[in-house]
Amino acid sequence: RNRFFENITLIVITVNAFWMWYDADENLATTLLEADPVFQVAEQFFCVFFSFEWSVRFIAFRDKWQGFQDRWFFFDSCLVAMM
């Protein structure tokens, strides 16, 4: 476990929560393609970051099947898959 990586991830999760709040209020587009570029860039950033974070955590498992027995990792896998 890397404390720095963990803290950065928690900060990005917090920023993402506030961004979703802002996005829900200010983004009037019905699809991402119709949204202003700032909303598109933010969505892509969060998607790339959380996919990267998932990949790092997956690589950290010595036994890859063990990752899918970890409930938090399984939950995160479902969230990343829905992005």
C-alpha positions in Angstrom: 0.0 0.0 0.0 1.2 3.4 -1.0 -0.1 6.2 1.3 0.5 8.9 -1.4 -1.4 7.0 -4.1 -4.3 6.3 -1.6 -4.5 10.0 -0.6 -4.5 11.1 -4.3 -7.3 8.7 -5.0 -9.4 9.9 -2.1 -8.9 13.5 -3.3 -10.0 12.6 -6.8 -13.0 10.7 -5.4 -14.0 13.8 -3.4 -13.5 16.2 -6.4 -15.5 13.8 -8.5 -18.4 13.9 -6.0 -18.4 17.7 -6.1 -18.1 17.6 -9.9 -21.1 15.3 -10.2 -23.1 17.8 -8.1 -22.0 20.7 -10.3 -22.5 18.7 -13.5 -26.1 17.8 -12.5 -26.9 21.4 -11.9 -25.1 23.1 -14.8 -24.9 20.7 -17.6 -28.1 21.0 -19.6 -27.0 18.6 -22.4 -28.8 15.3 -22.7 -25.7 13.4 -23.9 -22.0 13.8 -23.3 -21.4 14.6 -27.0 -23.7 17.6 -26.8 -22.1 18.9 -23.5 -19.7 21.8 -23.4 -16.1 20.8 -23.7 -15.3 21.4 -20.0 -17.9 18.6 -19.1 -16.4 16.3 -21.7 -12.9 16.8 -20.5 -13.8 16.3 -16.9 -15.7 13.1 -17.6 -12.7 11.7 -19.6 -10.3 12.7 -16.9 -12.3 10.9 -14.2 -12.7 7.8 -16.4 -9.0 7.6 -17.2 -8.0 8.2 -13.6 -10.3 5.6 -12.1 -9.3 3.1 -14.9 -5.7 3.7 -14.1 -6.3 3.3 -10.4 -8.2 0.0 -11.0 -5.3 -1.2 -13.1 -2.7 -0.4 -10.5 -4.7 -2.2 -7.8 -5.2 -5.2 -10.1 -1.5 -5.4 -10.9 -0.7 -5.2 -7.1 -2.5 -8.6 -6.5 -0.1 -11.4 -6.5 -2.9 -13.8 -7.3 -5.1 -12.1 -9.8 -8.2 -14.2 -8.8 -7.7 -12.9 -5.3 -8.7 -9.5 -6.6 -12.2 -10.6 -7.5 -12.6 -12.1 -4.0 -11.9 -8.7 -2.5 -15.4 -7.1 -2.2 -14.1 -3.5 -2.5 -12.1 -4.4 -5.6 -15.1 -6.2 -7.1 -17.3 -3.1 -6.3 -14.7 -0.8 -7.9 -14.5 -3.1 -10.9 -18.3 -2.8 -11.4 -18.1 1.0 -11.2 -15.2 1.3 -13.6 -17.0 -1.1 -16.0 -20.1 1.1 -16.0 -18.1 4.2 -16.9 
